[in-house]
């Protein structure tokens, strides 16, 4: 997943609280911080059972779910998925007589096997984990069927009204299962170490198209009944469904885009290099193992940048910038086809194995397709994000192999697993040489293909491969420091970009009053240079400086959502009112949490700002995803 973790430099000072759902700190009152600390202390007093998934009730060691066959009707009136899932299991222990599944806010009507009712019990719900569903194993059968429906407020599904879509004519549904939200729309063993194949029949209003993280036939007839097959075993967090007025446009031989008609052409043009990215990645890291690679463009309420659902990545429309400046997101989701979807973290403590490797691959793919300058600029911006995370998170949350016991696994999505993980791999690359490291990655992906592994399994593999092969260059103590200690180890690589040297110079000269903004040579600047220029401005600027910047560079009306974000952060910090109309429009039309949350947080610091934020939030709320609502409502109370 690619979240909203690009904290700009000036958010450093304000985010000195424990990290909470999804990427960066949300408002935490002192009391809950204290209880969190107590929990952390308690957790650290006992050793972690490595490989145990603390975020699932399931019992795959006794009875393992291997296949799901879904038959679901999407009811847009009641906002429910209604139907059944046929579950196939494999007994791991001969005398096991019960299978335990995860659920959240599901209504379970019945469980049957071969026409007979099967006894089941739905236990009391836990706030983080949902409710365990205990099912008696039917005698002489390895399959049973659960009849159920979802809640309209399911944490993993968002039902949008026509008004909340680009076309304004048809409703839209999409799911988001990572980290543990699959259980809110399917009863299943919701753990990344359980891999299942699945088939599905999805029934929708006739005029809509359903797509899934499975085989999608671009030429399928639009008749309201859609069949899917995912023949490769995947972890539950990669099961995904979307339904809407979706149309398809091919971009390459194996790549294409699904979107509402209003976005289809611009999305296909923006992401036309997807096929080149796919080929470049295959050349380096082995064949793409998932048949087609398509993109699904979601409505602007999608709370994340992207989600690497296999064969069909879900993508925010906020990266359609018109100049391909934000397409590293596509490289990121594509890279997950190797790191994450093929080699998967076994528990959420091991998320850095997914995201660190993927972030490292993202930089490399961007370099292969767009060149070294782009690689360097994106690496510097990523490094600044990492520094911001280090400055804002508790030491315990700066550790790659994070202890998440007693916490919501959404807490792990900070820049630590992403950028610190990638920097760790960059250091190994620099120590042993790029070609050697690429060979290692190729064999790593092959060795653990379609497996879910822990940090400790990775380290054991590293021991018998790179550490023995390059004993003179790599050091186990150093590697343990990267993975088990907070912060960035001393002497770690520091990315640099020549393209930013001139930007620093321009900013300094302007701040010192030596040049005016409109005399600054910015004609050739890329979006990355603009972001670097704005993100490294001092906290406070005066009204005259702000007006000068805005007049010279048309920042308030920037069509680039990232540049607009950086500028609006500056505007809020300095209460630059000419930008507030745009700010209001921005907050009420975009639901991607990375872009709106820092603005709400900044606004909430003054009474005026808070009143403004409240008004925008109330208007935007019906269109926000549940995750975006919960991440921001504390700022407008
Ligand atoms: Zn990711």
Boltz pocket constraint, residues with backbone or C-beta under 6 A from the ligand:
constraints:
  - pocket:
      binder: B
      contacts: [[A, 1], [A, 2], [A, 308], [A, 332], [A, 336], [A, 354], [A, 355], [A, 358]]
      max_distance: 6.0
